Amino acid sequence: MSVKRQLTLHLDADVAAAIEAEGKRRGLNLSRAANDTLRRALIDEAGQALADTIKARLDRLDKRDHARARELALLKETLLLFVRVWFEYAGSLDDDDPDASANAEIRFQGFLEMLSEQT
């Protein structure tokens, strides 16, 4: 059982009337109606408001994460396209290079394999 404290409150007339009406409507005494109303306003709704705030912030972080993942994928595609074009148009390799006879696509696949081994 919870410990109850007695407080003396001075309420505006319209607030007191609203609490009295709430108590009559629900069949509660004035103290219980005031306690329930204050609990809803200060504790229950505050908890829900905090949960809503946290949810909104998590949603915002999730959107940022998706945007960054998209940007990273675009950067990867751009770099790989650059390497592919470089292999295509950079010119021939030195004769002593083992890849000298390979075409650009084979050199690019070799680059991707080397890259996958590094990670």
RAWO-V867572 format. One record per residue. N is the residue number from 1. RES is the residue in one letter. SS is DSSP state (alpha for helix, beta for strand, coil for the rest). D_CENTER is the distance of its C-alpha to the mean C-alpha in Angstrom with 1 decimal. Layout:
BEGIN
n=N res=RES ss=SS d_center=D_CENTER
n=N res=RES ss=SS d_center=D_CENTER
END
This chain:
BEGIN
n=1 res=M ss=coil d_center=39.8
n=2 res=S ss=coil d_center=38.0
n=3 res=V ss=coil d_center=40.1
n=4 res=K ss=coil d_center=40.7
n=5 res=R ss=coil d_center=41.4
n=6 res=Q ss=coil d_center=43.5
n=7 res=L ss=coil d_center=42.4
n=8 res=T ss=coil d_center=44.4
n=9 res=L ss=coil d_center=42.4
n=10 res=H ss=coil d_center=43.7
n=11 res=L ss=coil d_center=41.8
n=12 res=D ss=coil d_center=42.3
n=13 res=A ss=alpha d_center=44.7
n=14 res=D ss=alpha d_center=42.2
n=15 res=V ss=alpha d_center=39.6
n=16 res=A ss=alpha d_center=42.5
n=17 res=A ss=alpha d_center=43.6
n=18 res=A ss=alpha d_center=40.2
n=19 res=I ss=alpha d_center=40.0
n=20 res=E ss=alpha d_center=43.6
n=21 res=A ss=alpha d_center=42.8
n=22 res=E ss=alpha d_center=39.8
n=23 res=G ss=alpha d_center=42.0
n=24 res=K ss=alpha d_center=44.8
n=25 res=R ss=alpha d_center=42.6
n=26 res=R ss=alpha d_center=41.1
n=27 res=G ss=coil d_center=44.4
n=28 res=L ss=coil d_center=43.2
n=29 res=N ss=coil d_center=45.0
n=30 res=L ss=alpha d_center=43.8
n=31 res=S ss=alpha d_center=42.3
n=32 res=R ss=alpha d_center=40.2
n=33 res=A ss=alpha d_center=39.1
n=34 res=A ss=alpha d_center=38.0
n=35 res=N ss=alpha d_center=36.3
n=36 res=D ss=alpha d_center=34.3
n=37 res=T ss=alpha d_center=33.4
n=38 res=L ss=alpha d_center=32.3
n=39 res=R ss=alpha d_center=30.3
n=40 res=R ss=alpha d_center=28.4
n=41 res=A ss=alpha d_center=27.8
n=42 res=L ss=alpha d_center=27.0
n=43 res=I ss=alpha d_center=25.5
n=44 res=D ss=alpha d_center=24.2
n=45 res=E ss=alpha d_center=22.7
n=46 res=A ss=alpha d_center=21.3
n=47 res=G ss=alpha d_center=19.5
n=48 res=Q ss=alpha d_center=18.2
n=49 res=A ss=alpha d_center=17.2
n=50 res=L ss=alpha d_center=15.3
n=51 res=A ss=alpha d_center=13.5
n=52 res=D ss=alpha d_center=12.7
n=53 res=T ss=alpha d_center=11.5
n=54 res=I ss=alpha d_center=9.2
n=55 res=K ss=alpha d_center=7.9
n=56 res=A ss=alpha d_center=7.7
n=57 res=R ss=alpha d_center=5.9
n=58 res=L ss=alpha d_center=3.1
n=59 res=D ss=alpha d_center=3.8
n=60 res=R ss=alpha d_center=4.6
n=61 res=L ss=alpha d_center=2.8
n=62 res=D ss=alpha d_center=3.1
n=63 res=K ss=alpha d_center=6.1
n=64 res=R ss=alpha d_center=7.1
n=65 res=D ss=alpha d_center=7.3
n=66 res=H ss=alpha d_center=9.3
n=67 res=A ss=alpha d_center=11.2
n=68 res=R ss=alpha d_center=12.2
n=69 res=A ss=alpha d_center=13.2
n=70 res=R ss=alpha d_center=15.3
n=71 res=E ss=alpha d_center=16.8
n=72 res=L ss=alpha d_center=17.7
n=73 res=A ss=alpha d_center=19.3
n=74 res=L ss=alpha d_center=21.2
n=75 res=L ss=alpha d_center=22.4
n=76 res=K ss=alpha d_center=23.6
n=77 res=E ss=alpha d_center=25.4
n=78 res=T ss=alpha d_center=27.0
n=79 res=L ss=alpha d_center=28.2
n=80 res=L ss=alpha d_center=29.6
n=81 res=L ss=alpha d_center=31.3
n=82 res=F ss=alpha d_center=32.8
n=83 res=V ss=alpha d_center=34.2
n=84 res=R ss=alpha d_center=35.6
n=85 res=V ss=alpha d_center=37.3
n=86 res=W ss=alpha d_center=38.6
n=87 res=F ss=alpha d_center=40.2
n=88 res=E ss=alpha d_center=41.7
n=89 res=Y ss=alpha d_center=43.2
n=90 res=A ss=coil d_center=43.7
n=91 res=G ss=coil d_center=47.2
n=92 res=S ss=coil d_center=49.0
n=93 res=L ss=coil d_center=48.6
n=94 res=D ss=coil d_center=51.4
n=95 res=D ss=coil d_center=54.0
n=96 res=D ss=coil d_center=53.4
n=97 res=D ss=coil d_center=49.6
n=98 res=P ss=coil d_center=49.1
n=99 res=D ss=coil d_center=46.7
n=100 res=A ss=coil d_center=49.3
n=101 res=S ss=coil d_center=50.3
n=102 res=A ss=coil d_center=46.8
n=103 res=N ss=coil d_center=45.4
n=104 res=A ss=alpha d_center=42.1
n=105 res=E ss=alpha d_center=40.2
n=106 res=I ss=alpha d_center=41.5
n=107 res=R ss=alpha d_center=40.7
n=108 res=F ss=alpha d_center=37.1
n=109 res=Q ss=alpha d_center=36.8
n=110 res=G ss=alpha d_center=38.2
n=111 res=F ss=alpha d_center=35.7
n=112 res=L ss=alpha d_center=32.8
n=113 res=E ss=alpha d_center=34.5
n=114 res=M ss=alpha d_center=35.0
n=115 res=L ss=alpha d_center=31.3
n=116 res=S ss=alpha d_center=30.2
n=117 res=E ss=alpha d_center=32.7
n=118 res=Q ss=alpha d_center=31.2
n=119 res=T ss=coil d_center=27.7
END
